[in-house]
Amino acid sequence: MLRFHFTPEDLTRLRIATAPHPLWEIAASLHRFQTHEGRWAYAPWYRTARSALCGTGLDRTVRTVLLPLFPRASYFPDFLTPADGAAGLDVGLESILAAPDRQVAREVIRLREVVGAPAWTHKLADGGMREQLVGALRAYYHAVITPFEERVHGRLHAERTRQTRMLCGTGIEGVLNSLAPSIRWRPPVLELGKYPTECDIHLNGRGLLLIPSYFCWNTPVSLADPDLPPTLLYPLHHAPAAPQHADSHAPLHALLGTTRTGILRAAATGATTSEAARHAGVTPTTASHHTTVLRDAGLITSQRHANTMLHALTPLGASLLQQNGWHRVH
């Protein structure tokens, strides 16, 4: 079990990341290749990623370099997910290069002791080997995560919106209890029941950064070193299940039409205009027209994030879908 011990000051310093953390997403996505758990939620990404890795020749690099460094296990090195990575991929990769040699050597030794790692990993304390690693991480990110960036950003924005509503309605207690099924807030301690190690982290006024993650599945993850900036990566909710009966949406299709029904279903998990268009099989311009109609009817809400419009269901829209045979899976 992992326990975060809060002081009153820590509660005022609880933050939610404003953007995806590229290096944490790299780590979590590499874990997806190491298990069948949750494969249904990532099926389109998994197929695209496997094809991209084979097409670019990165599959061998992933197998021999990245997977050994990011095992889906009780430990992987903290220097691979630096706090500075929140500012973007390039900043995060620079932080990996700038990591103190002693820290890298210490964490690689721990990786080899706890999980096991190839003999070459001890060379990561050398700058030249780390430059090769950074090159591999950059290539991997652009090959398998960049094509899904729009969706990752959209889902994180939807999560921040959800947490803002939760904070207004139920306070910090509601936010902390809603992060994941395995997380419990027992003041003044945040407990992670399903955690591979036994650890107590005393925040002592440092606060806690919550990072919603698209590729994290089921079990939240934290840094291993309690002296590093306190961070908790937690999983976003994922896609809905298909309806049990192929004709269960017939009344809804008759009411709204096929296109608007498709867009409404896309909005159920948070969708950009482009994603809603792909889901409904229409152009973004056409989708934009239909989202306006659905919004005016009170079935969806739309919020702009930079140059992207994110659509989500209203309670009325969710009720309409549920009454027509659609159910969300968490």
FENDAUR-V247004 format. One record per pair of residues at least 24 apart in sequence whose C-alpha atoms are under 10 Angstrom apart, sorted by the first residue. I is the first residue (numbers start at 1). J is the second residue. D is the distance in Angstrom with one decimal. If there is no record, write none. Layout:
i: <I	I>
j: <J	J>
d: <D	D>
//
This chain:
i: <1	1	1	1	1	1	1	1	1	1	1	2	2	2	2	2	2	2	2	2	2	2	2	2	2	2	2	2	3	3	3	3	3	3	3	3	3	3	3	3	3	3	3	4	4	4	4	4	4	4	4	4	4	4	4	4	4	4	4	5	5	5	5	5	5	5	5	5	5	5	5	5	6	6	6	6	6	6	6	6	6	6	6	6	7	7	7	7	7	7	7	7	7	8	8	8	8	9	9	9	9	9	10	10	10	10	10	10	10	10	11	11	11	11	11	11	11	11	12	12	12	12	12	13	13	13	13	13	14	14	14	14	14	14	14	15	15	15	15	15	15	16	16	16	16	16	16	16	16	16	16	16	17	17	17	17	17	17	17	17	17	17	18	18	18	18	18	18	18	18	18	19	19	19	19	19	19	19	19	19	19	19	19	20	20	20	20	20	20	20	20	20	20	20	20	20	20	20	20	21	21	21	21	21	21	21	21	21	21	21	21	21	21	22	22	22	22	22	22	22	22	22	22	22	22	22	22	22	22	23	23	23	23	23	23	23	23	23	23	23	23	23	23	23	24	24	24	24	24	24	24	24	24	24	24	24	24	24	24	25	25	25	25	25	25	25	25	25	25	26	26	26	26	26	26	26	26	26	26	26	26	27	27	27	27	27	27	27	27	27	27	27	27	28	28	28	28	28	28	28	28	28	28	28	29	29	29	29	29	29	29	29	29	30	30	30	30	30	30	30	30	30	30	30	30	31	31	31	31	31	31	31	31	32	32	32	32	33	33	33	33	34	34	34	34	34	35	37	37	38	38	38	38	38	39	40	40	40	41	41	41	41	41	41	41	41	41	42	42	42	42	42	45	45	45	45	46	48	48	48	48	48	49	49	49	49	49	49	50	50	51	51	52	52	52	52	53	53	53	53	55	56	56	56	58	58	58	58	59	61	61	61	61	61	62	62	62	64	65	65	65	65	65	65	65	65	66	66	66	66	67	68	68	68	68	68	68	68	69	69	69	69	69	69	69	69	69	70	70	71	71	71	71	72	73	73	73	73	73	74	74	74	74	74	74	74	74	75	75	75	75	75	75	75	75	75	75	75	75	76	76	76	76	76	76	76	76	76	77	77	77	77	77	77	77	77	77	77	77	77	78	78	78	78	78	78	78	78	78	79	79	79	79	79	80	80	80	80	81	82	82	82	83	83	83	83	83	86	89	89	89	90	90	92	93	93	93	93	93	93	93	94	94	96	96	96	96	96	97	97	97	97	97	97	97	97	97	97	98	98	99	99	99	100	101	101	101	104	107	107	145	149	150	150	150	150	150	151	151	151	151	151	151	151	152	152	152	152	152	153	153	153	153	153	153	154	154	154	154	154	154	154	154	154	154	154	155	155	155	155	155	155	155	155	155	155	155	156	156	156	156	156	156	157	157	157	157	157	157	158	158	158	158	158	158	158	158	158	159	159	159	159	159	159	160	161	161	176	179	179	179	179	179	179	179	179	180	180	180	180	180	180	180	180	180	181	181	181	181	182	182	182	183	183	183	192	192	192	193	194	194	194	195	195	195	195	196	197	199	199	199	200	201	201	201	201	202	202	202	203	203	203	206	207	208	209	210	211	211	212	212	213	214	218	236	237	237	237	237	238	238	238	238	238	239	239	239	239	239	239	239	240	240	240	240	240	240	240	240	240	241	241	241	241	241	242	242	242	242	242	243	243	243	243	243	244	244	244	245	245	246	247	247	248	248	248	248	249	249	249	249	249	250	250	251	252	252	252	252	252	253	256	259	259	259	260	260	260	260	260	260	261	261	261	262	263	263	263	263	263	263	263	264	264	264	264	264	264	264	264	264	264	264	264	265	265	265	265	265	265	266	266	266	267	267	267	267	267	267	267	267	267	267	267	267	268	268	268	268	268	268	268	268	268	268	269	269	269	269	270	270	270	270	270	270	270	271	271	271	271	271	271	271	272	272	272	272	272	272	272	272	272	273	273	273	273	273	274	274	274	275	275	276	276>
j: <182	191	192	193	194	195	196	197	198	199	200	183	189	190	191	192	193	194	195	196	197	198	199	200	201	220	221	222	183	184	185	188	189	190	191	192	193	195	198	199	200	201	202	185	188	189	190	191	192	199	200	201	202	203	207	208	226	230	232	186	187	188	189	190	191	200	201	202	203	204	205	207	187	188	189	190	201	202	203	204	205	206	207	208	187	188	189	202	203	204	205	206	207	188	204	205	207	203	204	205	206	207	188	202	203	204	205	206	207	208	172	173	188	203	205	206	207	208	172	205	206	207	208	205	206	207	208	209	172	176	206	207	208	209	210	207	208	209	210	211	231	156	159	160	163	164	208	209	210	211	212	232	86	156	157	160	209	210	211	212	213	233	86	87	153	156	157	160	210	211	212	86	87	88	152	153	154	156	157	160	211	212	213	85	86	87	88	89	149	152	153	154	155	156	157	211	212	213	214	81	82	83	84	85	86	87	88	89	92	211	212	213	233	81	85	86	87	88	89	90	91	92	93	138	141	145	146	149	213	80	81	82	83	84	85	86	88	89	90	92	93	137	138	141	80	81	82	83	85	86	92	211	212	213	214	215	216	221	233	81	141	145	152	212	213	214	215	216	233	66	70	80	81	137	138	140	141	144	145	215	216	66	67	69	70	71	72	76	80	81	137	215	216	70	71	72	213	214	215	216	217	221	233	235	70	141	144	145	213	214	215	216	217	62	63	66	67	68	69	70	71	72	140	215	216	67	70	71	72	73	215	216	217	72	215	216	217	62	63	67	72	67	70	71	72	73	72	217	218	215	216	217	218	238	217	238	239	241	215	217	237	238	239	240	241	329	330	214	215	217	238	239	144	145	147	148	144	143	144	145	147	148	140	143	144	145	147	148	143	144	143	144	140	142	143	144	139	140	143	144	143	139	140	143	136	139	140	143	140	133	136	137	139	140	136	137	140	118	117	118	120	121	132	133	136	137	133	136	137	140	117	111	112	115	116	117	118	121	108	111	112	115	116	117	118	121	133	111	117	111	115	116	117	115	111	114	115	196	197	111	114	115	195	196	197	221	224	107	110	111	112	114	115	196	197	221	222	223	224	107	108	110	111	112	114	115	223	224	103	104	105	106	107	108	109	110	111	223	224	225	103	104	107	108	222	223	224	225	228	103	104	107	108	223	104	133	134	137	223	223	228	229	209	228	229	230	231	211	137	138	141	134	138	134	130	131	133	134	135	137	138	131	134	127	130	131	133	134	124	125	126	127	128	129	130	131	133	134	127	130	125	127	130	125	125	126	127	130	224	225	215	214	271	272	274	275	308	214	270	271	272	274	275	310	212	213	214	215	236	213	214	272	305	308	310	214	269	270	271	272	275	305	308	309	310	311	212	213	214	236	237	238	269	270	271	272	310	211	212	213	214	236	270	212	270	303	304	305	310	236	269	270	271	303	305	310	311	312	212	213	236	237	269	270	212	303	312	210	210	212	220	233	234	235	236	237	217	218	219	220	234	235	236	237	330	218	219	220	330	218	219	220	219	220	234	219	220	221	219	218	219	220	219	220	221	222	221	224	224	225	226	226	225	226	227	230	226	227	230	227	229	230	230	231	232	233	234	235	236	236	237	237	238	330	330	269	328	329	330	269	270	328	329	330	266	268	269	270	328	329	330	265	266	268	269	326	327	328	329	330	326	327	328	329	330	325	326	327	328	329	324	325	326	327	328	325	326	327	325	326	325	324	325	323	324	325	326	321	323	324	325	326	324	325	324	320	321	323	324	325	324	294	286	287	290	287	289	290	291	293	294	290	294	321	287	287	288	290	291	294	300	311	290	291	294	299	300	311	312	313	317	318	320	321	312	313	317	318	321	326	311	312	313	291	299	300	301	302	310	311	312	313	314	317	318	300	311	312	313	314	317	318	321	327	328	311	312	313	328	300	301	302	310	311	312	313	302	308	309	310	311	312	313	302	303	304	305	308	309	310	311	312	302	308	309	310	311	308	309	310	310	311	310	311>
d: <10.0	7.0	5.6	5.0	6.3	5.0	7.0	6.1	4.8	6.4	8.4	9.5	9.9	8.2	5.9	5.1	6.9	8.2	6.1	8.4	6.9	5.7	4.9	5.9	7.7	10.0	9.5	8.8	9.7	9.7	9.7	10.0	6.3	5.6	4.6	6.3	8.6	9.7	8.3	6.3	4.8	6.1	8.3	9.6	8.4	5.5	5.0	6.6	8.6	8.7	6.1	4.9	6.0	6.8	9.9	8.8	9.8	8.8	9.7	9.8	8.6	6.1	4.6	6.6	8.8	7.3	6.1	4.8	5.9	7.9	10.0	10.0	7.9	5.3	6.0	7.7	9.0	6.8	5.8	7.0	7.7	9.2	7.8	8.9	9.5	6.9	9.1	8.6	7.3	6.4	6.4	9.3	8.7	8.4	9.4	8.0	9.7	9.4	8.0	5.3	8.1	7.4	9.8	9.9	6.8	7.1	4.8	6.2	4.2	7.1	7.7	9.8	9.2	9.9	8.6	9.7	6.7	8.3	9.4	9.0	9.9	7.4	9.5	7.7	7.2	4.4	6.6	8.3	8.7	9.8	9.0	5.4	5.0	6.1	7.5	7.7	6.3	4.9	6.0	8.6	9.7	10.0	9.5	7.3	8.6	9.8	8.6	5.8	4.7	6.0	7.7	9.7	7.8	8.7	9.7	8.3	6.8	6.1	5.2	7.2	9.8	9.8	8.6	9.7	9.5	8.0	7.8	7.8	9.8	8.5	9.4	7.2	8.4	8.7	9.2	6.8	9.7	7.0	7.8	9.6	8.4	8.8	9.8	9.3	7.1	9.2	8.4	9.9	9.1	7.3	6.6	9.9	9.6	6.9	9.3	7.4	7.3	6.9	8.3	8.6	9.5	8.8	9.1	6.0	4.8	7.7	6.9	7.9	8.8	7.5	8.8	8.0	9.5	8.7	6.6	7.2	8.9	6.4	5.5	9.2	9.9	7.8	9.6	9.9	7.9	8.8	9.8	9.8	9.7	7.1	5.4	7.8	9.5	9.8	6.4	8.3	8.6	6.9	9.9	6.9	8.2	8.5	9.6	8.7	8.4	5.8	8.8	9.7	8.3	9.1	10.0	8.9	9.9	7.8	9.8	8.8	8.7	9.5	7.9	9.3	8.9	8.2	9.4	9.8	6.6	7.2	6.0	7.5	9.6	9.6	9.1	9.6	9.0	7.8	9.6	8.0	6.7	9.2	7.8	8.3	9.9	8.9	9.0	9.2	6.1	8.7	9.0	9.2	8.3	8.0	9.8	8.5	8.6	8.5	9.8	8.6	8.0	8.4	5.2	5.1	7.9	9.2	9.4	9.7	9.7	9.6	8.9	8.4	9.8	8.6	5.2	7.2	9.4	8.4	9.9	7.7	6.6	10.0	9.8	6.9	8.1	8.2	9.7	8.8	9.8	8.0	7.2	6.8	5.3	9.0	8.4	8.2	8.9	8.5	7.4	8.2	8.1	9.9	9.8	8.6	9.2	8.3	9.9	7.9	6.7	9.9	8.3	8.0	8.8	9.9	9.8	6.8	8.2	9.3	9.6	9.6	8.7	9.4	9.6	9.3	9.5	6.2	6.0	8.6	9.3	9.8	9.8	9.6	8.2	9.9	8.7	8.8	7.9	8.6	9.0	7.6	8.8	9.4	7.4	9.9	8.9	9.7	9.4	7.2	4.9	8.0	9.2	9.9	9.7	8.2	9.6	9.1	9.3	9.8	6.0	6.6	9.6	7.8	6.8	7.4	9.5	9.2	9.6	7.9	8.2	7.9	7.2	8.7	9.3	9.7	7.2	9.7	10.0	9.0	8.2	9.1	7.9	8.7	9.8	8.8	9.4	8.8	9.9	7.8	8.3	9.7	8.2	7.9	7.8	9.2	9.8	9.3	9.8	9.1	8.2	5.9	7.2	9.0	8.7	8.0	9.7	9.8	9.5	7.3	9.0	8.2	10.0	9.6	10.0	9.2	7.8	9.3	9.3	9.6	10.0	9.0	7.2	7.7	10.0	9.5	7.8	7.8	8.2	5.3	6.5	9.6	9.1	9.5	8.3	6.6	9.9	7.1	7.1	8.7	8.8	9.9	9.9	8.9	7.2	8.0	8.4	8.5	6.1	9.6	9.0	8.3	8.9	8.1	9.4	7.8	9.9	9.1	5.4	6.6	9.5	8.1	6.7	8.5	7.9	9.4	9.0	8.7	7.3	9.7	9.2	6.0	6.6	7.3	8.8	7.6	6.7	7.9	9.7	9.4	9.2	10.0	9.6	9.8	8.4	9.5	9.3	9.3	9.7	8.7	7.2	9.3	8.4	9.3	9.5	7.8	8.7	9.7	8.4	9.6	9.8	9.2	9.4	6.1	8.9	8.2	8.0	9.5	8.3	9.8	7.6	8.9	9.2	7.5	9.7	9.7	9.6	6.8	9.2	9.6	6.2	6.7	9.2	7.5	8.6	9.5	8.9	9.5	9.7	8.2	4.9	7.2	8.3	9.8	9.7	9.6	9.8	10.0	9.5	7.9	9.0	8.7	8.5	8.8	8.8	7.3	7.4	9.5	7.6	9.8	9.9	8.2	6.0	8.8	9.9	9.8	8.8	9.6	9.1	9.4	9.8	10.0	9.8	6.9	6.6	6.5	9.7	8.2	8.1	8.5	6.4	9.0	9.0	8.9	7.3	7.8	9.0	9.2	7.7	6.1	7.5	9.1	8.7	9.0	6.4	7.4	7.5	7.8	9.3	9.5	8.8	9.3	9.7	7.6	8.0	9.8	8.4	6.1	8.7	9.1	9.9	7.5	8.5	7.7	7.4	9.7	7.4	8.9	10.0	8.9	8.5	9.4	10.0	9.6	9.1	8.7	8.9	9.7	6.7	7.8	8.4	9.6	10.0	7.4	7.8	7.6	7.0	7.1	8.5	8.9	9.9	8.2	8.9	9.9	9.8	8.3	7.4	8.3	9.2	8.5	9.6	8.6	7.8	9.4	9.4	9.4	6.9	8.6	7.2	7.9	8.2	9.7	9.7	9.3	8.8	9.9	8.7	8.1	9.1	5.7	8.5	8.1	7.8	9.2	9.1	9.1	9.0	7.1	7.2	9.0	7.3	8.5	7.3	8.6	9.7	6.0	9.7	9.5	8.3	9.6	8.9	8.2	9.7	8.2	5.4	7.1	9.9	8.8	7.2	6.1	9.4	8.5	6.4	9.6	7.4	6.7	7.6	8.8	9.4	7.9	7.4	8.1	6.7	4.6	5.1	7.7	7.8	6.6	6.2	5.9	9.3	9.4	7.4	8.1	9.0	9.5	9.1	6.1	5.5	7.2	9.7	7.5	8.3	9.4	7.9	9.7	9.8	9.8	9.3	9.7	6.2	5.6	8.2	8.5	9.5	5.8	6.9	8.2	8.3	10.0	7.3	8.3	8.0	9.4	6.7	9.8	9.9	9.1	9.3	8.2	7.9	8.3	9.9	6.2	7.8	8.7	7.5	9.8	9.6	8.9	9.9	7.5	9.8	7.8	7.4	8.8	9.7	9.2	9.5	8.3	7.8	7.8	7.5	9.0	8.4	7.4	7.5	8.8	9.6	8.1	9.5	8.7	9.2	9.0	7.5	8.7	8.5	8.4	9.2	9.5	9.6	7.3	8.9	9.5	8.3	5.4	4.6	5.7	9.4	9.2	9.4	8.9	8.5	6.0	5.5	9.1	8.5	7.2	8.8	9.9	8.2	8.8	6.9	8.1	8.7	10.0	9.9	9.6	6.6	5.6	4.8	7.7	9.6	9.9	8.4	5.6	5.3	6.8	9.8	9.0	9.5	9.4	9.8	6.6	5.5	4.4	6.0	9.0	9.5	7.6	6.1	6.8	7.3	8.9	8.9	9.5	9.4	9.8	9.5	8.5>
//
